[in-house]
């Protein structure tokens, strides 16, 4: 093993991070500005963008990074893992060659808030990282699998995690900040980055290992360190302070100076009053606190004008260059309103506790329970208990069921429209529906919507691409485990565009009955957003619910006349599910561009005045790729 000889002077350092559309390109600008404000001027900055996304980097981001003296480099990410793994982009970036003594990968959602030194983050022949906040997704059985994949025994050393200090665990670090010596090599002549990447690939190949997505980078890090023979230098919380989780919303400690925060999403900074400082970090460097306004501000003193083509405009082969356009003027009615909150989520429910529990768990993590609104139809103490912390609105159940669906969706329309006065986005849907972006984007729903806003002119109303999860007991046996993600247990589905509802809105809207259409003509169909309809997610649960709904509507309206079609789907009971549950998926895929095109081209206005996309139900079942399995 060879090492760099110790030098009397301060070691050189490159800090690098991901610059990827839609969201990380903007987060990276704030991180880079904070580094320039609080770290020595000699620190080099590099932003890495997947080469197939390079042409999508916004011109305002290119100019902001130029002013911050941050190089933008492409990297090939496609095919680097057996299945797409956005979190693995950091491992790919680590593999690149840099000419400093040390390099440090940083997650883009980090921010320096106080002056710091290179010496805080480096140690000779060591990798510097902070203990992870917690490890609640796995037990002691994890470690033999990880180390066994590379032929090692589990080390005897134990550490305490940053937040969960109940018991010592084998070394386990947060991979959001990893600083390593660039010139260090193991006995086989490999760099640490090469060892880490190879280790991650080996662990990824373990067939019975849960939670490989999204934790593969983090679970492979200590194994790679042990395999390479690198010791670790434990960073203190002052130099990697993880916000959110159990301390979300709590102020920073006053008994010590926090230099660097890991905030995960901008709302977390807002909650503790750090968002203004985040904007100020950028303003101090480039003259504006908003990336989207950089071209409308005078060039700050000491920054040269553009004289050559910005590096990110040298695009990947076959890519379309990003247009050199100026973003919209401040004050445009299409820009997000900073005086409003981010996202509200609305549903109306009567019973349906199993679905509500999933709904609360997913959207509570995405938007915060304080931004969930449940219109509870009739008294239900179980809902009151389950939804503690959310906003429960009592809708009286008077027993009069006439015009039930019409009144229900009128109420949801008015309630949703009212919330748009206080939120930039409002999502309204049934309790058995979950809206989430494709995991390949690397974004949560909130991050995804933030990125649409960051672009300057987000859509006014969005319809996700809709699929129905279908339980096929012959291929997915066993009852649904409420403690595990649905999509880890049920990944078979059919396409059903009837549920591509205009459910995400930034303006007042009048939904059709069922929410399948609306009075808004211009609706954006987004194939990277999915609406997962869960009514068929479990054989036992679905049958009981479908039969109960059929009994309810027959009690209200009487038996359905023989031969009659149309009307509420509640009439059919288990008939639709019976046929679907016997089928076998024909392919594993999540992209259906031909169907998306058909939907867009066939959008029409009904006699009711409401607009709808073309209706289409696939005759086959498909299977979601594994990347979806931990989504919810």
C-alpha positions as CSV (number, residue, x, y, z in Angstrom):
1,X,0.0,0.0,0.0
2,X,1.3,3.4,-0.9
3,X,0.4,6.8,0.5
4,X,1.0,10.5,-0.1
5,X,3.8,11.7,2.1
6,X,2.7,14.1,4.8
7,X,3.3,17.8,3.9
8,X,3.7,20.7,6.2
9,X,1.2,22.7,4.3
10,X,-2.6,22.2,4.3
11,X,-3.6,19.3,2.1
12,X,-5.5,20.1,-1.1
13,X,-9.2,19.2,-1.3
14,X,-11.9,18.8,-4.0
15,X,-15.5,18.8,-2.9
16,X,-17.9,17.3,-5.5
17,X,-21.6,16.7,-5.7
18,X,-24.4,15.8,-8.1
19,X,-25.9,18.4,-10.5
20,X,-28.9,16.6,-12.0
21,X,-32.2,17.9,-13.2
22,X,-34.8,18.5,-12.0
23,X,-34.0,19.3,-8.3
24,X,-30.4,18.5,-7.6
25,X,-29.2,21.0,-10.1
26,X,-30.6,23.8,-8.0
27,X,-29.6,22.4,-4.6
28,X,-26.1,22.1,-5.9
29,X,-25.9,25.8,-6.5
30,X,-26.8,26.6,-2.9
31,X,-24.3,24.1,-1.6
32,X,-21.5,25.4,-3.9
33,X,-22.2,29.0,-2.8
34,X,-22.0,28.0,0.9
35,X,-18.7,26.2,0.3
36,X,-17.3,29.3,-1.3
37,X,-18.4,31.4,1.6
38,X,-17.2,29.2,4.4
39,X,-14.3,27.0,3.2
40,X,-10.9,28.2,2.0
41,X,-10.7,29.7,-1.5
42,X,-8.3,27.0,-2.7
43,X,-11.0,24.2,-2.4
44,X,-11.9,22.9,-5.8
45,X,-15.5,22.3,-6.7
46,X,-16.9,19.8,-9.3
47,X,-20.5,19.1,-10.1
48,X,-21.2,15.8,-11.8
49,X,-24.2,15.3,-14.1
50,X,-25.3,12.0,-15.8
51,X,-24.2,12.5,-19.4
52,X,-27.7,11.6,-20.7
53,X,-29.2,14.4,-18.6
54,X,-26.5,17.0,-19.3
55,X,-28.5,18.8,-22.0
56,X,-31.4,19.3,-19.5
57,X,-29.3,21.4,-17.1
58,X,-30.9,24.8,-17.0
59,X,-28.9,27.7,-18.4
60,X,-29.3,29.6,-15.1
61,X,-27.7,26.7,-13.3
62,X,-24.8,26.7,-15.8
63,X,-24.2,30.4,-15.2
64,X,-24.5,30.1,-11.4
65,X,-21.9,27.3,-11.3
66,X,-19.6,29.3,-13.6
67,X,-19.7,32.3,-11.2
68,X,-19.0,30.0,-8.3
69,X,-15.9,28.5,-10.0
70,X,-17.5,25.1,-10.0
71,X,-16.5,22.8,-12.9
72,X,-19.4,20.8,-14.4
73,X,-18.4,17.3,-15.6
74,X,-20.5,14.6,-17.3
75,X,-20.4,11.0,-16.0
76,X,-21.8,7.8,-17.5
77,X,-24.3,6.3,-15.2
78,X,-26.4,4.1,-17.5
79,X,-25.5,0.5,-17.1
80,X,-23.3,1.0,-14.1
81,X,-25.7,-1.1,-12.0
82,X,-27.7,-4.1,-13.0
83,X,-30.9,-2.1,-12.3
84,X,-31.2,1.7,-12.3
85,X,-29.9,3.1,-9.0
86,X,-29.9,6.9,-8.8
87,X,-28.3,6.9,-5.3
88,X,-25.4,5.1,-6.9
89,X,-24.5,8.1,-8.9
90,X,-22.2,9.2,-6.0
91,X,-20.2,6.0,-6.4
92,X,-19.8,6.7,-10.1
93,X,-18.7,10.2,-9.4
94,X,-16.1,9.0,-6.9
95,X,-14.5,6.9,-9.7
96,X,-13.5,10.0,-11.7
97,X,-9.9,11.3,-11.5
98,X,-9.2,14.4,-9.5
99,X,-5.8,16.0,-8.9
100,X,-6.0,17.0,-5.2
101,X,-4.7,15.2,-2.1
102,X,-8.3,14.5,-0.9
103,X,-11.7,14.4,-2.4
104,X,-15.0,14.7,-0.6
105,X,-18.4,13.6,-2.0
106,X,-21.3,15.7,-0.6
107,X,-25.0,15.1,-1.0
108,X,-26.5,18.1,-2.8
109,X,-28.9,18.8,0.0
110,X,-26.2,20.1,2.4
111,X,-25.3,23.6,3.4
112,X,-22.3,25.2,5.2
113,X,-23.6,27.8,7.7
114,X,-20.4,28.7,9.5
115,X,-16.7,29.0,8.5
116,X,-14.7,25.7,8.5
117,X,-11.3,24.3,7.7
118,X,-10.0,21.6,5.4
119,X,-8.4,19.9,8.4
120,X,-11.8,19.3,9.9
121,X,-12.6,16.8,7.1
122,X,-9.3,15.0,6.4
123,X,-7.0,12.5,8.1
124,X,-4.0,10.7,6.7
125,X,-4.7,7.3,5.3
126,X,-8.3,7.5,6.6
127,X,-11.8,7.9,5.2
128,X,-13.8,10.6,7.0
129,X,-17.5,10.2,7.6
130,X,-20.1,10.7,10.3
131,X,-22.1,7.9,12.0
132,X,-25.5,7.4,10.4
133,X,-28.4,8.9,12.3
134,X,-30.1,5.5,12.8
135,X,-30.5,2.0,11.4
136,X,-34.2,1.0,11.9
137,X,-34.7,-0.8,8.7
138,X,-32.5,-3.8,9.5
139,X,-31.4,-6.0,12.4
140,X,-28.2,-7.9,13.4
141,X,-28.8,-10.4,10.6
142,X,-27.7,-7.7,8.1
143,X,-24.0,-7.7,8.9
144,X,-23.0,-11.3,8.1
145,X,-24.7,-11.0,4.7
146,X,-22.8,-7.8,3.9
147,X,-19.3,-8.8,4.9
148,X,-19.9,-12.4,3.7
149,X,-20.4,-11.1,0.2
150,X,-16.7,-10.1,0.1
151,X,-15.4,-13.0,2.2
152,X,-14.9,-11.0,5.4
153,X,-16.0,-11.6,9.0
154,X,-18.1,-9.0,10.8
155,X,-15.6,-6.7,12.6
156,X,-15.7,-6.7,16.4
157,X,-15.5,-2.9,16.6
158,X,-18.8,-1.1,17.5
159,X,-19.9,2.5,17.3
160,X,-22.9,4.6,18.5
161,X,-25.1,6.1,15.8
162,X,-25.8,9.8,15.8
163,X,-29.4,9.7,16.9
164,X,-30.2,6.2,18.0
165,X,-27.7,5.4,20.8
166,X,-29.6,2.5,22.3
167,X,-26.9,-0.1,21.5
168,X,-23.6,-0.2,19.7
169,X,-23.6,-1.4,16.1
170,X,-20.8,-2.4,13.6
171,X,-19.4,0.7,11.8
172,X,-22.2,2.3,9.8
173,X,-21.8,5.8,8.4
174,X,-23.9,8.4,6.6
175,X,-22.7,8.3,2.9
176,X,-23.9,11.9,2.3
177,X,-20.4,13.1,3.2
178,X,-17.5,10.9,2.4
179,X,-13.9,12.3,2.3
180,X,-11.1,10.0,1.1
181,X,-7.4,10.3,0.1
182,X,-7.1,10.4,-3.7
183,X,-3.7,8.9,-4.0
184,X,-4.2,6.0,-1.6
185,X,-4.1,2.5,-3.1
186,X,-4.7,-0.9,-1.7
187,X,-2.4,-3.9,-2.2
188,X,-4.0,-4.6,-5.6
189,X,-3.3,-1.0,-6.7
190,X,-7.0,0.0,-6.5
191,X,-8.3,3.4,-5.3
192,X,-10.8,3.5,-2.5
193,X,-13.5,4.6,-5.0
194,X,-12.8,1.4,-7.1
195,X,-13.1,-0.8,-4.0
196,X,-16.3,0.9,-2.9
197,X,-17.9,0.5,-6.4
198,X,-16.9,-3.2,-6.6
199,X,-18.2,-3.8,-3.1
200,X,-21.5,-2.3,-3.8
201,X,-21.9,-4.4,-7.0
202,X,-21.2,-7.6,-5.0
203,X,-23.6,-6.7,-2.3
204,X,-26.2,-5.8,-4.9
205,X,-26.0,-9.3,-6.2
206,X,-27.1,-10.9,-2.9
207,X,-30.5,-12.4,-3.8
208,X,-32.2,-12.3,-0.4
209,X,-31.1,-8.9,0.9
210,X,-33.9,-6.5,1.7
211,X,-33.6,-2.7,1.3
212,X,-30.8,-2.7,-1.2
213,X,-32.7,0.3,-2.6
214,X,-32.0,3.0,-1.6
215,X,-29.4,1.9,1.0
216,X,-26.9,0.1,-1.1
217,X,-24.4,3.0,-1.1
218,X,-24.5,3.3,2.7
219,X,-24.5,-0.4,3.6
220,X,-21.6,-1.0,1.3
221,X,-19.4,1.9,2.7
222,X,-18.1,0.3,5.9
223,X,-17.6,-3.0,4.1
224,X,-15.5,-1.3,1.4
225,X,-13.4,0.5,4.1
226,X,-12.7,-2.9,5.8
227,X,-11.9,-4.6,2.5
228,X,-9.6,-1.8,1.5
229,X,-7.8,-1.6,4.8
230,X,-8.6,2.1,5.3
231,X,-9.2,3.3,8.9
232,X,-12.0,5.7,9.5
233,X,-11.9,9.3,10.8
234,X,-15.2,9.9,12.6
235,X,-16.6,13.3,11.8
236,X,-18.4,15.0,14.7
237,X,-22.0,16.3,14.4
238,X,-20.6,19.9,14.2
239,X,-19.2,19.0,10.8
240,X,-22.1,16.9,9.6
241,X,-25.3,17.8,11.4
242,X,-28.3,15.7,10.1
243,X,-31.6,17.6,10.3
244,X,-35.0,16.0,10.1
245,X,-36.1,12.7,11.6
246,X,-36.5,12.8,15.4
247,X,-35.2,16.4,15.7
248,X,-37.2,17.8,12.8
249,X,-38.3,21.4,13.6
250,X,-36.1,21.7,16.6
251,X,-33.6,24.6,16.7
252,X,-29.9,23.9,16.4
253,X,-28.0,23.3,19.6
254,X,-26.7,26.5,21.2
255,X,-23.8,25.0,23.1
256,X,-21.7,24.4,20.0
257,X,-21.1,25.8,16.6
258,X,-22.7,23.8,13.7
259,X,-20.7,24.3,10.5
260,X,-22.5,22.0,8.1
261,X,-26.2,20.8,8.0
262,X,-27.7,18.0,5.9
263,X,-31.3,19.2,5.4
264,X,-32.8,16.6,3.0
265,X,-35.5,19.1,1.8
266,X,-35.8,22.9,1.8
267,X,-38.9,22.8,4.0
268,X,-36.7,21.5,6.8
269,X,-34.5,24.6,6.6
270,X,-37.6,26.7,6.7
271,X,-38.9,25.1,9.8
272,X,-35.8,26.1,11.8
273,X,-35.3,29.5,10.2
274,X,-32.3,28.6,8.0
275,X,-33.9,29.1,4.6
276,X,-33.1,32.8,4.5
277,X,-29.5,32.0,5.2
278,X,-29.5,29.5,2.4
279,X,-30.7,32.2,0.0
280,X,-28.1,34.7,1.4
281,X,-25.3,32.2,0.9
282,X,-26.0,32.4,-2.9
283,X,-26.7,36.1,-2.9
284,X,-23.2,36.8,-1.3
285,X,-21.5,35.0,-4.1
286,X,-23.5,35.7,-7.3
287,X,-25.7,38.7,-6.5
288,X,-29.1,37.0,-6.2
289,X,-30.6,34.5,-3.8
290,X,-32.6,32.8,-6.6
291,X,-30.9,30.7,-9.3
292,X,-33.7,31.5,-11.7
293,X,-33.1,35.2,-11.5
294,X,-29.3,35.2,-12.2
295,X,-29.6,36.6,-15.7
296,X,-31.7,39.5,-14.6
297,X,-29.2,40.7,-12.0
298,X,-26.1,42.9,-12.8
299,X,-22.8,40.9,-12.9
300,X,-21.2,41.2,-9.4
301,X,-17.8,42.9,-9.2
302,X,-14.9,40.6,-9.7
303,X,-16.8,38.0,-11.8
304,X,-15.9,38.0,-15.5
305,X,-18.7,37.9,-18.2
306,X,-19.1,34.7,-20.3
307,X,-16.5,34.6,-23.0
308,X,-16.7,30.9,-24.0
309,X,-19.3,28.3,-24.2
310,X,-20.2,27.1,-20.7
311,X,-19.0,23.5,-20.2
312,X,-22.6,22.1,-19.7
313,X,-23.6,23.3,-23.1
314,X,-21.2,20.8,-24.6
315,X,-23.8,18.1,-24.7
316,X,-23.7,14.3,-24.7
317,X,-23.8,12.6,-28.1
318,X,-27.2,12.9,-29.6
319,X,-28.5,15.2,-26.9
320,X,-30.4,18.4,-27.6
321,X,-28.6,21.5,-26.2
322,X,-30.4,23.4,-23.5
323,X,-31.9,26.7,-24.9
324,X,-30.1,29.8,-23.9
325,X,-33.3,31.5,-22.7
326,X,-33.8,33.9,-19.9
327,X,-36.1,32.6,-17.2
328,X,-39.5,34.3,-16.5
329,X,-39.5,37.7,-14.9
330,X,-40.2,38.0,-11.2
331,X,-43.9,38.5,-10.5
332,X,-45.1,36.1,-13.2
333,X,-48.3,34.6,-12.1
334,X,-46.9,31.1,-12.9
335,X,-44.1,31.3,-10.4
336,X,-44.6,29.6,-7.0
337,X,-45.7,32.0,-4.2
338,X,-43.2,32.1,-1.4
339,X,-45.9,33.2,1.0
340,X,-47.6,29.8,0.6
341,X,-46.8,26.4,2.1
342,X,-45.6,23.6,-0.2
343,X,-48.1,20.7,-0.5
344,X,-51.5,19.9,1.0
345,X,-53.1,16.4,0.5
346,X,-56.8,15.9,0.8
347,X,-59.1,12.9,0.9
348,X,-62.6,12.0,2.1
349,X,-63.0,8.7,3.9
350,X,-65.6,6.5,5.7
351,X,-64.1,3.4,7.2
352,X,-61.3,2.0,4.9
353,X,-58.9,1.9,7.8
354,X,-56.3,-0.3,6.1
355,X,-56.1,2.1,3.2
356,X,-56.1,5.2,5.4
357,X,-53.2,3.8,7.4
358,X,-51.0,3.5,4.3
359,X,-52.2,6.9,3.1
360,X,-51.2,8.5,6.3
361,X,-47.9,6.8,6.5
362,X,-46.9,7.8,2.9
363,X,-48.2,11.3,2.7
364,X,-47.3,12.1,6.3
365,X,-43.6,11.5,5.4
366,X,-43.9,13.4,2.2
367,X,-45.8,16.5,3.2
368,X,-46.0,16.4,7.1
369,X,-49.2,15.3,8.9
370,X,-50.0,19.0,9.6
371,X,-50.6,19.4,5.9
372,X,-53.0,16.4,5.5
373,X,-56.7,17.0,5.4
374,X,-59.1,14.2,6.0
375,X,-62.8,14.8,5.4
376,X,-64.2,12.2,7.7
377,X,-67.7,11.1,6.6
378,X,-69.4,10.4,9.9
379,X,-68.0,9.8,13.4
380,X,-65.2,7.3,13.7
381,X,-63.0,7.2,16.8
382,X,-60.5,4.8,15.0
383,X,-59.9,7.4,12.3
384,X,-59.4,10.1,15.0
385,X,-56.8,7.9,16.7
386,X,-55.0,6.9,13.5
387,X,-54.9,10.4,12.0
388,X,-53.7,12.2,15.2
389,X,-51.7,15.2,14.1
390,X,-53.5,15.5,10.7
391,X,-56.5,17.9,10.1
392,X,-59.8,16.0,10.5
393,X,-62.8,17.7,9.1
394,X,-66.1,16.2,10.2
395,X,-68.6,15.7,7.4
396,X,-71.9,14.6,9.1
397,X,-73.5,11.3,8.0
398,X,-77.2,12.1,8.0
399,X,-78.2,8.9,6.4
400,X,-79.4,10.7,3.2
401,X,-77.4,9.0,0.4
402,X,-79.1,10.8,-2.5
403,X,-76.6,12.3,-4.9
404,X,-73.8,10.9,-2.8
405,X,-71.0,11.0,-5.4
406,X,-72.0,14.3,-6.8
407,X,-72.1,16.0,-3.4
408,X,-68.9,14.3,-2.3
409,X,-66.9,15.6,-5.3
410,X,-68.4,19.1,-5.1
411,X,-67.3,19.3,-1.5
412,X,-63.8,18.0,-2.4
413,X,-63.6,20.5,-5.3
414,X,-64.5,23.5,-3.1
415,X,-62.2,22.3,-0.3
416,X,-59.3,21.8,-2.7
417,X,-59.8,25.2,-4.4
418,X,-59.8,26.9,-1.0
419,X,-56.5,25.3,0.0
420,X,-54.8,26.7,-3.2
421,X,-55.0,30.1,-1.5
422,X,-52.6,28.8,1.1
423,X,-50.6,26.1,-0.6
424,X,-48.6,26.1,-3.9
425,X,-49.8,22.5,-4.6
426,X,-52.9,20.6,-3.5
427,X,-53.3,16.9,-4.1
428,X,-56.8,15.6,-3.9
429,X,-57.8,11.9,-4.3
430,X,-59.3,8.8,-2.9
431,X,-57.8,7.1,0.1
432,X,-56.8,4.1,-2.0
433,X,-54.6,6.2,-4.3
434,X,-50.9,7.0,-3.8
435,X,-49.1,9.5,-6.1
436,X,-45.3,9.2,-6.3
437,X,-42.6,9.9,-8.9
438,X,-40.7,7.1,-10.6
439,X,-37.8,6.1,-8.2
440,X,-35.5,6.5,-11.2
441,X,-35.9,10.3,-10.8
442,X,-34.3,10.0,-7.3
443,X,-36.9,12.3,-5.9
444,X,-39.7,12.2,-3.4
445,X,-43.0,13.8,-4.4
446,X,-42.2,17.0,-2.6
447,X,-38.7,17.3,-4.2
448,X,-40.2,16.5,-7.6
449,X,-42.8,19.3,-7.3
450,X,-40.1,21.7,-5.9
451,X,-38.1,21.0,-9.0
452,X,-41.0,21.8,-11.3
453,X,-41.4,25.1,-9.5
454,X,-37.6,25.8,-9.7
455,X,-37.8,25.7,-13.4
456,X,-39.9,28.9,-13.4
457,X,-43.2,27.9,-14.9
458,X,-44.6,24.8,-13.3
459,X,-47.9,23.3,-14.7
460,X,-51.1,24.5,-13.2
461,X,-52.8,21.1,-13.0
462,X,-51.1,17.7,-13.3
463,X,-52.5,14.2,-14.0
464,X,-50.1,11.3,-13.1
465,X,-50.0,8.2,-15.2
466,X,-52.3,5.6,-13.5
467,X,-51.8,2.0,-12.8
468,X,-53.8,-0.5,-10.7
469,X,-51.9,-2.8,-8.4
470,X,-53.5,-6.3,-8.8
471,X,-52.9,-9.1,-6.3
472,X,-52.3,-12.4,-8.0
473,X,-52.3,-15.0,-5.2
474,X,-50.7,-17.7,-7.3
475,X,-47.5,-15.7,-7.9
476,X,-47.6,-13.5,-4.7
477,X,-48.9,-15.8,-2.0
478,X,-49.5,-14.7,1.6
479,X,-51.4,-11.9,3.3
480,X,-50.3,-8.3,2.9
481,X,-47.9,-7.5,5.7
482,X,-48.8,-4.0,7.0
483,X,-45.3,-3.4,8.3
484,X,-43.7,-3.8,4.9
485,X,-44.0,-1.6,1.8
486,X,-46.9,-2.5,-0.5
487,X,-44.8,-2.6,-3.6
488,X,-42.3,-5.0,-1.9
489,X,-45.1,-7.5,-1.8
490,X,-47.4,-6.5,-4.8
491,X,-45.8,-5.4,-8.0
492,X,-48.2,-6.7,-10.6
493,X,-50.5,-4.2,-12.3
494,X,-52.6,-3.2,-15.2
495,X,-52.7,0.2,-16.9
496,X,-56.0,2.0,-16.2
497,X,-56.0,5.6,-17.5
498,X,-59.4,6.3,-16.0
499,X,-57.4,7.0,-12.8
500,X,-55.1,9.5,-14.5
501,X,-56.9,12.1,-12.5
502,X,-56.2,15.9,-12.6
503,X,-55.4,15.5,-8.9
504,X,-52.5,17.9,-8.4
505,X,-53.5,21.5,-8.8
506,X,-52.2,25.0,-8.2
507,X,-55.5,26.7,-9.1
508,X,-59.2,26.4,-8.2
509,X,-60.7,23.4,-10.0
510,X,-64.1,21.6,-10.3
511,X,-63.7,17.8,-10.4
512,X,-66.0,15.5,-12.2
513,X,-67.8,12.8,-10.2
514,X,-65.0,10.4,-9.2
515,X,-62.4,13.0,-9.8
516,X,-61.5,11.4,-13.2
517,X,-61.9,14.7,-15.1
518,X,-62.3,18.4,-14.4
519,X,-63.4,21.7,-15.9
520,X,-59.7,22.6,-16.7
521,X,-58.8,22.1,-20.3
522,X,-55.0,22.5,-20.0
523,X,-53.8,19.6,-17.8
524,X,-50.3,18.2,-17.9
525,X,-50.1,14.5,-18.2
526,X,-46.8,13.6,-16.5
527,X,-45.5,10.0,-17.2
528,X,-42.8,10.3,-14.6
529,X,-45.5,10.7,-11.9
530,X,-47.6,7.6,-11.1
531,X,-51.0,7.3,-9.5
532,X,-51.1,3.8,-7.8
533,X,-54.7,2.7,-7.5
534,X,-54.7,0.1,-4.6
535,X,-58.3,-1.2,-4.5
536,X,-57.0,-4.6,-5.8
537,X,-53.8,-4.8,-3.7
538,X,-54.8,-7.8,-1.6
539,X,-57.1,-10.7,-2.2
540,X,-58.8,-10.9,1.2
541,X,-58.9,-7.1,1.8
542,X,-60.1,-6.3,-1.7
543,X,-62.9,-8.9,-1.8
544,X,-64.3,-7.8,1.5
545,X,-64.2,-4.1,0.5
546,X,-65.7,-4.7,-2.9
547,X,-68.6,-6.8,-1.6
548,X,-69.3,-4.2,1.1
549,X,-69.5,-1.4,-1.4
550,X,-71.8,-3.4,-3.7
551,X,-74.1,-4.2,-0.7
552,X,-74.1,-0.5,0.2
553,X,-75.1,0.7,-3.3
554,X,-77.8,-2.0,-3.6
555,X,-79.2,-1.0,-0.3
556,X,-79.3,2.6,-1.5
557,X,-80.5,2.2,-5.1
558,X,-81.9,-1.4,-5.2
559,X,-80.5,-4.3,-7.3
560,X,-78.9,-3.4,-10.5
561,X,-81.2,-4.1,-13.5
562,X,-80.0,-7.0,-15.6
563,X,-78.1,-5.9,-18.6
564,X,-77.5,-2.4,-17.3
565,X,-74.0,-1.0,-17.9
566,X,-72.3,2.2,-16.8
567,X,-72.8,4.0,-13.5
568,X,-70.8,3.4,-10.3
569,X,-68.1,0.7,-10.4
570,X,-69.3,-0.1,-6.9
571,X,-72.1,-2.2,-8.6
572,X,-69.7,-4.9,-9.8
573,X,-68.5,-6.3,-6.5
574,X,-65.6,-8.7,-7.1
575,X,-66.3,-9.4,-10.8
576,X,-63.5,-7.3,-12.2
577,X,-61.0,-8.4,-9.6
578,X,-61.8,-12.1,-10.1
579,X,-60.5,-12.1,-13.7
580,X,-57.5,-10.0,-13.1
581,X,-56.2,-11.9,-10.1
582,X,-55.9,-15.1,-12.2
583,X,-53.6,-13.5,-14.8
584,X,-49.8,-13.6,-15.2
585,X,-47.7,-10.5,-16.1
586,X,-46.5,-10.4,-19.7
587,X,-43.5,-8.0,-19.1
588,X,-41.6,-6.1,-16.4
589,X,-41.9,-2.4,-17.3
590,X,-43.1,1.0,-16.2
591,X,-42.9,3.1,-19.3
592,X,-45.8,3.2,-21.8
593,X,-45.0,6.0,-24.3
594,X,-47.5,4.9,-26.9
595,X,-50.3,5.0,-24.3
596,X,-49.2,8.4,-23.1
597,X,-49.3,9.7,-26.6
598,X,-52.8,8.2,-27.2
599,X,-54.0,9.8,-24.0
600,X,-52.7,13.3,-24.9
601,X,-53.9,13.1,-28.5
602,X,-57.4,11.9,-27.5
603,X,-58.2,14.5,-24.8
604,X,-61.8,15.6,-25.2
605,X,-64.5,17.6,-23.6
606,X,-67.6,15.7,-22.5
607,X,-71.2,17.0,-22.7
608,X,-70.9,17.8,-19.0
609,X,-68.3,20.3,-19.8
610,X,-65.5,18.3,-18.1
611,X,-62.3,17.4,-19.9
612,X,-60.9,13.8,-19.9
613,X,-58.0,11.9,-21.3
614,X,-58.6,8.9,-23.5
615,X,-59.8,5.9,-21.5
616,X,-57.7,2.8,-21.8
617,X,-57.4,-0.4,-19.7
618,X,-54.7,-2.8,-20.6
619,X,-55.9,-6.3,-21.3
620,X,-52.6,-7.7,-19.8
621,X,-50.9,-7.4,-16.5
622,X,-47.4,-6.1,-16.2
623,X,-44.8,-6.1,-13.4
624,X,-43.1,-3.1,-11.9
625,X,-39.3,-3.1,-11.9
626,X,-37.6,-3.7,-8.6
627,X,-36.7,-0.1,-8.1
628,X,-40.3,0.6,-7.1
629,X,-40.3,-2.0,-4.3
630,X,-39.5,0.4,-1.4
631,X,-41.5,3.4,-2.7
632,X,-44.4,2.9,-0.2
